[in-house]
């Protein structure tokens, strides 16, 4: 790999480390860094397991905003995917 960084190897670990560092802190600025791509073009370049990890990490950081409702679960989907499911 030389001087190139393999994001498939480093991405999940760094996402998990960020999640654990800010676990339950409700730091919106940190959680915003873990947003899901909002265009079809951008979403094609992110592996599905990385998207799941980002969503999980974002919500573990924003712990107090988790609600036990189906509406909250639907709100976790980006509008691009929500429209595809309708």
Secondary structure, DSSP 8 states (H G I E B T S, - for coil): -TT---HHHHHHHHHHHHHHHTTT---HHHHHTT----SHHHHTTS-HHHHHHHHHHHHHHTGGG--SSHHHHHHTS-HHHHHHH-
